[in-house]
Amino acid sequence: MSTGREIRLIEEDEGGWSAIDEDFGVVSCGDTREEALEMLDEAVAVHTGEAGKIITNEDLEEWGLDPDESDEVGVPDVPWLDSADKTA
């Protein structure tokens, strides 16, 4: 039994490929299988610190970004969602 990393390739319905490194939880994509795998290799290298630079709070502040502000997208405040909540 292999103890190597598990990589999944998925051909997307709308075209292109997704490559997933199951061990690191890193996902990338590309127009071809080869491109998706190349992009995944780069993403894993950044994730593991083999490539790239760790971004610090000081870096974010230097770029005019608030490190304490979440970048998660919330539910938009639109009237049609309010009515959907009342009927659900």
C-alpha positions as MATLAB code, in Angstrom:
seq = 'MSTGREIRLIEEDEGGWSAIDEDFGVVSCGDTREEALEMLDEAVAVHTGEAGKIITNEDLEEWGLDPDESDEVGVPDVPWLDSADKTA';
ca = [
       0.000    0.000    0.000;
       1.334    3.400   -0.957;
       1.935    6.014    1.706;
       2.186    8.798   -0.899;
      -0.086   11.785   -1.240;
      -3.547   11.396   -2.741;
      -4.304   13.716   -5.660;
      -7.768   13.827   -7.274;
      -8.468   15.140  -10.774;
     -11.990   16.207  -11.688;
     -13.165   17.122  -15.171;
     -15.611   19.975  -14.642;
     -18.978   20.053  -16.456;
     -18.346   23.576  -17.758;
     -14.884   22.607  -19.010;
     -11.491   22.635  -17.404;
     -10.049   20.510  -14.646;
      -9.746   20.708  -10.865;
      -6.848   19.112   -9.017;
      -7.177   18.424   -5.296;
      -4.404   17.459   -2.887;
      -6.375   15.532   -0.277;
      -3.568   15.545    2.307;
      -3.052   19.314    2.346;
      -6.621   20.329    1.465;
      -5.351   22.454   -1.423;
      -7.311   22.854   -4.666;
      -6.320   24.348   -7.997;
      -7.682   24.358  -11.523;
      -6.647   24.690  -15.137;
      -7.856   24.345  -18.704;
      -6.079   20.976  -19.026;
      -5.187   18.196  -16.600;
      -1.529   19.117  -16.925;
      -2.192   22.789  -16.171;
      -4.352   21.901  -13.148;
      -1.568   19.686  -11.769;
       1.101   22.345  -12.385;
      -1.031   24.943  -10.618;
      -1.640   22.492   -7.755;
       2.113   21.946   -7.372;
       2.599   25.715   -7.068;
      -0.290   26.076   -4.606;
       1.026   23.249   -2.404;
       4.517   24.795   -2.455;
       3.075   28.095   -1.224;
       0.897   26.285    1.340;
       3.865   24.369    2.773;
       6.204   27.362    2.728;
       8.486   25.948    0.033;
       7.640   28.930   -2.173;
       6.212   32.364   -1.691;
       6.249   34.555    1.381;
       4.048   34.445    4.445;
       1.890   37.564    4.601;
       1.935   39.210    8.014;
      -0.452   41.684    9.629;
       2.196   44.341    9.040;
       2.147   43.547    5.302;
      -1.639   43.908    5.224;
      -1.500   47.230    7.060;
       1.202   48.474    4.671;
      -1.157   47.688    1.771;
      -3.995   49.580    3.446;
      -5.898   46.482    4.581;
      -7.266   45.871    8.062;
      -5.998   42.458    9.251;
      -8.900   42.214   11.716;
     -11.553   42.736    9.040;
     -13.021   39.500    7.721;
     -12.920   38.956    3.979;
     -15.801   36.488    4.109;
     -18.766   37.394    1.987;
     -21.927   37.717    4.035;
     -25.542   37.479    3.020;
     -26.417   40.633    1.096;
     -28.959   42.987    2.635;
     -31.582   42.867   -0.104;
     -35.377   42.967    0.304;
     -36.123   39.801   -1.676;
     -34.117   37.714    0.811;
     -36.115   39.153    3.713;
     -39.380   37.928    2.200;
     -37.875   34.494    1.509;
     -36.940   34.146    5.189;
     -40.509   34.908    6.284;
     -41.994   32.261    3.994;
     -39.504   29.536    4.869;
];
